[in-house]
Amino acid sequence: MSKKVELIEVTQANVSETGFFCYMSKRKTEGFRRKFDWVRARFDEGLRIKMLKLPERGFIEYIPGEFAWRAVNGADHFMFIHCLWVVGKSKNKGFGGLLIDECLQDAKRSGMAGAAMVTSEGTWLAGKELLLKQGFKPVAEALPSFTLVVKSFKSAPLPSFPDDWEERAKRFGKGLTVLRSDQCPYLEDATMTLLDAAAERGIRSRAVELTSAAEAKRLSPSPYGVFNVVLDGRLLSYRYLLKDEFFKMLKT
């Protein structure tokens, strides 16, 4: 790393001032408000958000595994990373490793067995390569491109993925179902875009609100947990889809 960078730790006391990195320029939107309320409700569960101080841009969000909003089993003894972003000119300066190390040190201080994260080679989640460089090991995979990676400090049962993804998706039946939570501020627009698109094509649609980590673990038809798009009982996507993307998927 070429220079030392300061980190800002987001807390109950300062979150109104600091925000939580995403949607900083959109504080009056519904997405920001919902994420803000979600964050404030999670601090008592051990949520940590640490951001690079400007002009650098990046952050990490993590929480004890029992409260993780990802569809993963057996993560109770691990610190679980929800999000890891380094963007723009801050990339390739070693800041990703710095943020991961913050999580690892907090996990050690908390007496946990290690740290874990769901990665993806698609969008909305970090790829696994950076985590592997920091000593994480792949322990499970799921379609289309998810990998569960873990770094252990001491002996403990490893977290794992469920094995009933298709069955989970089938439970939602005909039509379009958007499973969403408030863990990400982008999900409000993502949900409304899909519901509007379904209405344009005369497709019956609904949004299912995930209101707890337990619901995300139990109901999600993909490891991502907090946002899933299910069409006629089949997982269509776990990421934000523009209307044109959705319409194109309908043809295939």
C-alpha positions as CSV (number, residue, x, y, z in Angstrom):
1,M,0.0,0.0,0.0
2,S,1.5,3.3,-1.1
3,K,0.2,5.4,1.9
4,K,-1.6,5.0,5.2
5,V,-5.3,5.6,5.0
6,E,-7.7,6.4,7.8
7,L,-10.8,4.3,8.4
8,I,-14.1,5.5,9.7
9,E,-16.1,3.1,11.8
10,V,-19.8,3.6,11.5
11,T,-21.6,3.4,14.8
12,Q,-25.0,4.1,16.3
13,A,-23.7,7.5,17.4
14,N,-22.4,8.7,14.1
15,V,-24.4,6.9,11.4
16,S,-26.6,9.9,10.8
17,E,-23.5,11.9,9.9
18,T,-21.4,9.3,8.1
19,G,-24.0,7.2,6.3
20,F,-23.0,3.7,5.3
21,F,-21.1,4.4,2.0
22,C,-23.8,3.4,-0.5
23,Y,-26.4,6.0,-1.6
24,M,-24.6,8.9,0.1
25,S,-25.9,11.3,-2.5
26,K,-29.5,9.9,-2.2
27,R,-30.2,10.4,1.4
28,K,-33.8,11.4,0.8
29,T,-34.7,8.2,-1.1
30,E,-36.8,5.3,0.2
31,G,-33.8,3.0,-0.4
32,F,-31.5,5.0,1.8
33,R,-34.2,5.4,4.6
34,R,-34.8,1.6,4.6
35,K,-31.1,0.7,4.8
36,F,-30.6,3.4,7.5
37,D,-33.2,1.8,9.7
38,W,-31.9,-1.7,8.9
39,V,-28.4,-0.6,10.0
40,R,-29.5,1.0,13.2
41,A,-31.4,-2.2,14.1
42,R,-28.3,-4.4,13.5
43,F,-25.7,-2.7,15.8
44,D,-26.9,-4.6,18.8
45,E,-26.3,-7.8,16.9
46,G,-22.7,-6.9,16.3
47,L,-22.9,-5.2,12.9
48,R,-19.6,-3.5,11.8
49,I,-19.2,-1.1,8.9
50,K,-15.8,0.5,8.2
51,M,-15.2,2.9,5.4
52,L,-12.0,4.4,3.8
53,K,-11.8,8.1,4.6
54,L,-12.2,10.3,1.6
55,P,-10.7,10.9,-0.9
56,E,-10.3,7.1,-0.9
57,R,-13.6,5.2,-1.5
58,G,-14.4,1.7,-0.2
59,F,-16.0,-0.1,2.7
60,I,-16.7,-3.4,4.4
61,E,-19.8,-4.6,6.2
62,Y,-19.7,-7.7,8.5
63,I,-21.7,-9.3,11.3
64,P,-21.5,-12.4,13.5
65,G,-22.6,-15.4,11.4
66,E,-25.7,-16.2,13.4
67,F,-27.1,-12.8,12.3
68,A,-25.7,-12.9,8.7
69,W,-28.3,-12.2,5.9
70,R,-27.0,-14.9,3.6
71,A,-28.4,-18.3,3.0
72,V,-25.7,-20.2,4.7
73,N,-25.8,-22.9,7.4
74,G,-23.6,-23.3,10.4
75,A,-21.9,-19.9,10.4
76,D,-22.5,-19.1,14.0
77,H,-18.9,-19.2,15.1
78,F,-17.6,-17.1,12.2
79,M,-17.6,-13.4,11.4
80,F,-19.6,-13.0,8.2
81,I,-18.8,-10.4,5.5
82,H,-21.9,-9.1,3.8
83,C,-20.3,-6.5,1.5
84,L,-16.8,-5.5,0.4
85,W,-16.3,-2.7,-2.1
86,V,-13.4,-0.6,-3.3
87,V,-14.2,1.6,-6.2
88,G,-12.7,4.1,-8.7
89,K,-9.2,5.3,-8.2
90,S,-9.0,3.5,-4.9
91,K,-8.7,0.1,-6.6
92,N,-5.4,-1.8,-6.8
93,K,-3.9,0.0,-3.8
94,G,-4.2,-2.8,-1.3
95,F,-7.3,-1.3,0.4
96,G,-9.4,-4.4,-0.1
97,G,-6.8,-6.4,1.9
98,L,-6.8,-3.7,4.6
99,L,-10.6,-3.9,5.0
100,I,-10.6,-7.7,5.2
101,D,-7.9,-7.5,7.9
102,E,-10.1,-5.3,9.9
103,C,-12.8,-8.0,9.8
104,L,-10.3,-10.7,10.7
105,Q,-8.9,-8.8,13.7
106,D,-12.4,-8.1,15.0
107,A,-13.2,-11.8,14.6
108,K,-10.2,-12.8,16.6
109,R,-10.9,-10.2,19.4
110,S,-14.4,-11.7,19.6
111,G,-13.1,-15.2,20.0
112,M,-14.6,-16.5,16.8
113,A,-13.3,-19.4,14.8
114,G,-12.7,-17.4,11.7
115,A,-14.4,-15.3,9.0
116,A,-16.5,-16.2,5.9
117,M,-18.1,-14.6,2.9
118,V,-20.3,-15.5,0.0
119,T,-18.6,-14.5,-3.2
120,S,-19.7,-14.4,-6.8
121,E,-18.2,-14.0,-10.2
122,G,-21.2,-12.0,-11.3
123,T,-22.2,-8.6,-10.0
124,W,-23.2,-7.3,-6.5
125,L,-20.7,-9.5,-4.6
126,A,-17.0,-9.5,-4.5
127,G,-15.2,-12.1,-6.5
128,K,-13.3,-14.8,-4.6
129,E,-9.8,-14.0,-5.8
130,L,-9.1,-11.2,-3.4
131,L,-10.4,-13.4,-0.5
132,L,-8.2,-16.3,-1.6
133,K,-5.2,-14.0,-1.6
134,Q,-5.9,-13.2,2.0
135,G,-5.8,-16.8,3.0
136,F,-9.5,-17.8,2.7
137,K,-10.4,-21.2,1.3
138,P,-13.3,-22.3,-0.8
139,V,-15.6,-24.7,1.1
140,A,-18.8,-24.8,-1.0
141,E,-20.2,-23.7,-4.4
142,A,-23.7,-23.0,-5.8
143,L,-25.0,-22.0,-9.2
144,P,-24.7,-19.8,-11.1
145,S,-21.3,-18.6,-9.7
146,F,-21.4,-18.5,-5.9
147,T,-18.5,-19.7,-3.7
148,L,-18.5,-19.8,0.1
149,V,-15.0,-18.9,1.3
150,V,-13.7,-19.3,4.9
151,K,-10.6,-18.4,6.8
152,S,-10.3,-20.4,10.0
153,F,-8.3,-19.5,13.1
154,K,-9.1,-22.6,15.1
155,S,-10.9,-25.9,14.8
156,A,-14.7,-25.6,14.3
157,P,-17.3,-27.0,12.0
158,L,-17.3,-25.1,8.7
159,P,-20.3,-23.2,7.4
160,S,-22.0,-24.7,4.3
161,F,-24.7,-24.0,1.7
162,P,-28.1,-25.6,1.8
163,D,-28.8,-28.2,-0.9
164,D,-32.4,-27.5,-1.8
165,W,-32.2,-24.4,-4.0
166,E,-34.5,-25.7,-6.7
167,E,-37.1,-26.8,-4.1
168,R,-37.0,-23.3,-2.5
169,A,-37.7,-21.6,-5.8
170,K,-40.5,-23.9,-6.7
171,R,-42.4,-23.0,-3.5
172,F,-43.1,-19.5,-4.9
173,G,-45.2,-21.0,-7.7
174,K,-46.5,-19.2,-10.9
175,G,-45.8,-15.6,-11.7
176,L,-43.0,-13.3,-10.6
177,T,-41.8,-13.2,-7.0
178,V,-39.2,-10.7,-5.8
179,L,-37.7,-11.6,-2.4
180,R,-36.1,-8.4,-1.0
181,S,-34.8,-7.0,2.2
182,D,-33.4,-3.7,3.4
183,Q,-29.8,-4.9,3.7
184,C,-28.9,-3.0,0.5
185,P,-30.3,0.4,-0.4
186,Y,-30.4,-0.4,-4.1
187,L,-33.0,-3.1,-3.5
188,E,-35.9,-0.7,-3.4
189,D,-35.4,0.5,-7.0
190,A,-34.5,-3.0,-8.1
191,T,-37.8,-4.3,-6.7
192,M,-40.0,-1.5,-8.1
193,T,-38.4,-1.8,-11.6
194,L,-39.2,-5.5,-11.7
195,L,-42.8,-5.1,-10.5
196,D,-43.4,-2.4,-13.0
197,A,-41.9,-4.5,-15.8
198,A,-44.1,-7.5,-14.9
199,A,-47.2,-5.2,-14.9
200,E,-46.3,-4.1,-18.4
201,R,-46.3,-7.7,-19.6
202,G,-49.3,-8.7,-17.7
203,I,-47.4,-11.0,-15.4
204,R,-48.8,-11.6,-11.9
205,S,-46.2,-10.3,-9.4
206,R,-45.5,-9.8,-5.8
207,A,-42.7,-8.7,-3.4
208,V,-41.9,-10.9,-0.4
209,E,-40.3,-8.9,2.4
210,L,-37.5,-10.6,4.3
211,T,-37.5,-9.1,7.8
212,S,-34.9,-11.2,9.6
213,A,-31.6,-13.0,9.0
214,A,-33.5,-16.2,9.8
215,E,-36.0,-15.6,7.0
216,A,-33.2,-14.9,4.6
217,K,-31.5,-18.2,5.5
218,R,-34.7,-20.2,5.3
219,L,-36.4,-18.8,2.3
220,S,-33.8,-17.5,-0.1
221,P,-33.4,-19.6,-3.3
222,S,-29.8,-18.5,-3.7
223,P,-26.9,-17.9,-1.3
224,Y,-27.2,-14.1,-1.7
225,G,-30.1,-14.2,0.6
226,V,-31.3,-10.6,0.5
227,F,-32.6,-10.3,-3.1
228,N,-33.8,-12.9,-5.4
229,V,-36.0,-12.9,-8.5
230,V,-38.1,-16.0,-9.1
231,L,-40.2,-16.6,-12.2
232,D,-42.7,-19.5,-12.3
233,G,-40.8,-21.3,-9.6
234,R,-37.4,-20.9,-11.1
235,L,-34.6,-18.6,-9.9
236,L,-34.1,-15.9,-12.6
237,S,-31.6,-13.6,-10.9
238,Y,-30.1,-12.5,-7.6
239,R,-29.1,-9.0,-8.9
240,Y,-30.6,-5.8,-10.1
241,L,-32.2,-6.2,-13.5
242,L,-33.1,-3.4,-15.9
243,K,-36.4,-3.7,-17.7
244,D,-34.7,-4.6,-21.0
245,E,-32.7,-7.3,-19.3
246,F,-35.8,-8.8,-17.7
247,F,-37.7,-8.7,-21.0
248,K,-34.8,-10.4,-22.7
249,M,-34.8,-13.2,-20.1
250,L,-38.5,-13.7,-20.7
251,K,-37.7,-14.7,-24.2
252,T,-35.3,-17.4,-23.1
